[in-house]
Amino acid sequence: MFKTLLSVCVWTSLAWSSCQATDYFSSISGLEHLLNTEHILLQDLSAQVKASRTLLQQLELELSSIELEHASAAGDTDNYLTNPINVYRLMKRLHTDWFNFEQRAHIVNSQLRKFVCRCCLIEPSPYICLFNIDFNITQYHDLHFPSQEDVDGAALALVRLQSTYKLDVAQVAAGILNGIKYGTDMSWQDCFVLGQQLFELEDYNNTKVWLRESMERLQRLHPQKQTTAAPPPEPTILNSMEMVAKSLFQMGDFDTAYELSQRVLELDPARKRNWQPGSKVDWPAAAQSGRTETTETSTQLWVEQPKQPADYQLSEEFAHYEKVCRGEVQPTPAKQRQLRCRYSRGTQAFGLLAPHKLEEYSLEPLVLSYHDMLPASSLAQLRQMATPHMKRSTVNSVPGAGQRQKSAFRVSKNAWLPYSTHPLMQRMLRDVGAASGLDMTYCEQLQVANYGVGGHYEPHWDFFRNAQHYPPEEGNRMATAIFYLSEVEQGGATAFPFLDFAVRPQQGSVLFWYNLHRSSDMDFRTKHAGCPVLKGSKWIANIWIHEATQTFARPCDLYRDNEISLEYQTIK
């Protein structure tokens, strides 16, 4: 391409020069001006060629990497899209990288035009259209791109998984989850952008570990005293690194700021002027002397405390919930000895011929599973019916206000389906009633939910603490039945922190428990949670059975039995 450009320029230059009556051919005198002209053009041309070639090489390398990623995804799309690292990188590329590609393509195009114009010494030639790189994302009106909220959600999902399952950051960046290699490594830019996102989200502890991982990967890519290992990063990346380094310095994290700024200076020594004494941030002296205040601006930022997570995330109860998700705690041996797996005939006559496979997890309160309640074909059909109606799951914003909003407390999508929608749903309702013996007259619509990568539901109760949330003629939620519509490769268990166990999803099984005591008082021991999905896609269908008409199905005892659970209503 550059040879073609050169021939066009030479031809056009000759045509242009023939129009000027300079008479250089008639004498040796003055020919040094021509030689000097050629020297200047040669320098300019070489610089333009080098700059364009560098940009094109960088684009080719990055596009080649994405092509390999897509080739890997094409082999097993479901497996690819259930990997949290792949999801984050995909969202980052579509939200940021491809628009950067567009800008860089325009820069290459501009340099090619400038190259032709300067070489030919005339107005833009008609030949320039042959070298026009016309890449404009805005022309694709029907394509889908993630929002900033999506990218932030994917970043927080990675951090949530890292925290809940105690994952090593270096292994996560290498595509390894709990010792299993699932995909390609994250690049140093991926780690850096994630760290930068977390910094903007005011998650400073995780900012530091991801920036350090980014620097370590950058060090391996660009070893010291070896500049030919890989093309240098773009100026925009270096600008971002410099900005984050200065922000970390102003927050008082001198060590991380120093390491990051040193990497910037190694890659572009000319940026040393940005860190010289007298500049806006004179950090080297402060870092070496250990001072905690510099300028008025940095002092103000230093005394500002990092934003802390909600109190519940800092509680012992939440830490215990995470241990249950990791499988680090188990019920006492005495309780486990009382549990068994058995066949149950239920309350219907056909239970004699086809009894339910029942597995007990707790007797007080009662928590158990009925296995093989739905065949695989029915599960797929149910997911297919729910998909067009899926919306982001919400929670009550203010108790008693009746308003619901999106929250990081619950990350999933769900759909509400009337049982009359399909005979399959009516059979599900009938089977739960037959197995449990409860009256199914008052049940909420079937809720089908999907928890994607990092999707979770923090510890909560299914019963309503405020009577305004349910019709008085139906009563509170007496029992819960969760149909597991898919397997989950890692994570996604239903955890009961106060009971010290978690139930892993088993496709076709139903998890059942009572939310209320026999006295209709709330059983606070039934607080449960959906652990974050580490690898896979978790599909469930919830049936909530209300207490009205259950007088004979589950009669009250002679005495109230709620005192045993009262201590569990207070967060510790």
Beta strands, then each sheet from edge to edge (+ up, - down):
strand 1: 176-177
strand 2: 180-181
strand 3: 341-344
strand 4: 356-363
strand 5: 366-371
strand 6: 391-392
strand 7: 395-396
strand 8: 404-405
strand 9: 410-411
strand 10: 413-417
strand 11: 446-451
strand 12: 456-460
strand 13: 477-484
strand 14: 488-491
strand 15: 494-496
strand 16: 501-503
strand 17: 510-514
strand 18: 528-530
strand 19: 533-536
strand 20: 538-546
sheet 1: 1+ 2-
sheet 2: 3+ 4- 5+ 17- 13+ 20- 11+ 10- 6+
sheet 3: 7+ 8-
sheet 4: 9+ 12- 18+ 15- 16+
sheet 5: 14+ 19-
end
